[in-house]
Amino acid sequence: MNSKITLTLQYLDFFECDFESNNVYQFRSKNLNTPVRQSFFNNPGNPNTVNLGFYCNVELGSFSLSINKEKNLSKTDGIGTQTNITSSSINSDTKLIKDWIDKSHEFCSQLFKGMTKGKFYQSFNQIKE
């Protein structure tokens, strides 16, 4: 008898961004394809934080993406993304689990490529010396 389980696949990514010298709205729009505009607050300085989230039901279960100001292990400021896919309750069959993980990984991979498409995504393939 197979028991029911719920699976979650989570990816964490970090993109260095100096919030004092970079406009986070422009950085997000240009590099993460998540433009957000506001016209109700006029401030000559750059925003010093960012919090943005999406939550949707998808064929694989539920999907969420959070984009926040974070610090990496070196205490460098940047933008962190947390991508989650959580399955509906499924049988704990090894083949079903593997199939869900493979499909969820592909979903997240395509989402990441779409979110970072263009020069920003291409920069990940450049060797840094």
Beta strands, then each sheet from edge to edge (+ up, - down):
strand 1: 4-5
strand 2: 8-16
strand 3: 51-58
strand 4: 61-71
strand 5: 77-86
strand 6: 90-91
sheet 1: 1+ 6-
sheet 2: 2+ 5- 4+ 3-
end
